[in-house]
Amino acid sequence: MISPRRFWAVFVARSKEFLRDRGALSWNLLFPLFAVFGMAFIFSGDHQEVFKIGVVGDVAALPPGFAATKYLKFVPFAAETDGQERLRHHQIDLLVAPGKPLRYWLNETSPKGYLVEKVMLGTDAGKPAPQRGVVTGRPIRYVDWLIAGLLAMNMMFSALFGVGYSIVRYRKNGVLKRLKATPLSALEFLAAQVASRLCLILGVFAIVFHGADFFLHFQRLGSLWSLYLIFTLGATCLISLGLLVAARATSEELAGGLLNLLSWPMMFLSGVWFSLEGAPRPIRLFADAFPLTHVIDAARAVMTEGATLSQVSDHLYFLVGMTVSFLAVGAWTFRWE
Amino acid sequence: MAAVLEAKNLVKRYPGASVNAVDGLSLAVREGICFGLLGPNGAGKTTTIEIMEGISAANSGEVLYRGAPIGREFRERSGIQFQQTALQDHLSVREVLELFAKLYPRSTSIADLVKLCDLGEFLERDAKKLSGGQRQRVLLAVALVNDPDVVFLDEPTTGLDPQARRNFWELVCLIRDRGKTILLTTHYMEEAHELCDEVAIVDRGRVIAQGEPDRLLKEHFNGVTIELPKEDFRAPEAPLPGKVVERDGVVEVMTAEVDAALGAMIAAGSTLARLKVRPRSLEDLFLELTGRGLRE
């Protein structure tokens, strides 16, 4: 059983330590803000050099003259609604459904859509006159896509190093041994560490997300509460992973090495910076083993596609399962000295 | 008086070690006294005290508190000052005390601890920014925060300057006067003699002598130690009465026949201008019992 009094005492002490560590606090707040605004600035222009045209069904069914036009990239979609959703958010410039007559949709708020429509109508796809449809929707900028990944990455570093590294340091300098000499149980200690770091991570998340949103007006199609739930589960999972690494390690060098070994692949393969949709299957399978991948995929689906919790439930179940496993093994193998 | 704490046939061997760190050690600590575990570094003092605290497990043997084996509840009745402990970063001394007070079902008042350990001057200071002496006082206050019956102090004055050490001794005496039982490890013989009502001398994981310091000295010695710098000493042809050893450039003659020993030294040509005569100490006793110095 956890004693609320002891849990609260350690929770408060650990939170004060973090809040008074100005270096760590600044890093946790400023790094994601710099990253978000930096990326927003760098990708404020649109550097695409080809028009992206969604094709419902088989690309080979397109009129040959249109299909042979240079600088057009054709992206097949199995369902018309999928293509329209991408068009709504400017992820493609035009959507075409081959047939007689040929049908097409464009987003009238997209300048590229306007141009590529003119191009298409000038080819053999313009005769006989195709059926025109319109969708509306704001564009999803790179920063809208990126924000979930950046926040998740910052959360990962805070969870892994903030908990894992500090516990190893406490073990090394004898703080844990001193706590062991009190009635405090390992479970109470670990629960307080998780709760304290979770609150701090969510606080930082709220400040960074809403602060950046105030200036950059992120496209968020899904529920804010869903986003908070995903980040809460993700943070808990990553903190538990940090605890697992710190459960027995007695050297900061070893813990640092292990934490880097975990965090670097996640940073590059979990989809923080770019999508792994086109990556080889083994790489995608490897990336699916990382908690960060599931946090980012779920958060991005909520933000850019308006997904509900039930639509991202696979990711959430995965995070819960991993959290339970990490905590169970971490608590079982934990040692004070 | 009944023993409040007893160790019975404790054996501890660390994995991979060829000898036992604690090798069949037994001792009994009476209530309300300051009990000292003395011995050189590596003698097994810290391992013994950690087993008695319940922090380490022995390979065999048992520790009894008021006649019953110690369990988790013993943590509520004991206070510990480890040899090396860091305090939490970025917390003030007051916050450290409040944190530990909340970890126990019963605690003493912080104001009382502050007064007892004289912490008022640096109560609001970051615990990282304390001097060695101040830190040890805070750690002692932490050990007392649950108003324990038994207080374990593991080499509490190591690394302190002489003034800070004396101040700490006064504090230990105050705690003993409040009726606490204190179990102290030290390799400072002067400290043991000053503070301890009873001592156990430990060597290679075993108790080689136990009792009140003065009584132990009386039992083993009936003379004094004559000290002379090595360069002033000339060895007589006939053996001197007593035992002669050389330590750190000083020749020590342990004897009950002072006049005869001095006469023989003068006759051999020794210079006595820098001669010292002192009563026998616990350090001499350790040498007598083991043939080795405490700092070897």
Interface residues (C-beta under 8 A of the other chain):
Chain A: R5 R6 W8 A9 V10 V12 A13 K16 E17 R20 D21 Y170 N173 G174 V175 K177 R178 L179 K180 A181 T182 P183 L184
Chain B: E53 I55 R72 R75 E76 S78 I80 F82 Q84 T85 A86 L87 Q88 D89 H90 L91 E95 E98 L99 F100 K102 L103 Y104 P105 V142 N146
